[in-house]
Amino acid sequence: MLLKGGVERGRAEEEKATVEPAVRTTLG
């Protein structure tokens, strides 16, 4: 359970790191 939560959190962080710059570039 703990491991699964860590994996999901890691994925969310990865998605955020990938999406945020793209959004900033689009809005910029």
C-alpha positions as CSV (number, residue, x, y, z in Angstrom):
1,M,0.0,0.0,0.0
2,L,2.7,2.5,1.0
3,L,4.7,1.5,-2.1
4,K,1.7,1.9,-4.4
5,G,1.0,5.3,-2.9
6,G,4.6,6.4,-3.5
7,V,4.5,5.2,-7.1
8,E,1.3,7.0,-7.8
9,R,2.6,10.2,-6.1
10,G,5.8,9.9,-8.2
11,R,3.7,9.6,-11.4
12,A,1.7,12.6,-10.5
13,E,4.9,14.6,-9.9
14,E,6.3,13.4,-13.2
15,E,3.1,14.4,-15.0
16,K,3.1,17.8,-13.3
17,A,6.8,18.4,-14.3
18,T,6.0,17.5,-17.9
19,V,2.7,19.4,-18.2
20,E,3.5,22.6,-16.4
21,P,6.3,23.8,-18.7
22,A,4.1,22.9,-21.7
23,V,1.2,25.0,-20.3
24,R,3.5,27.9,-19.5
25,T,4.9,27.8,-23.0
26,T,1.4,27.7,-24.5
27,L,0.1,30.5,-22.3
28,G,3.4,32.5,-22.5
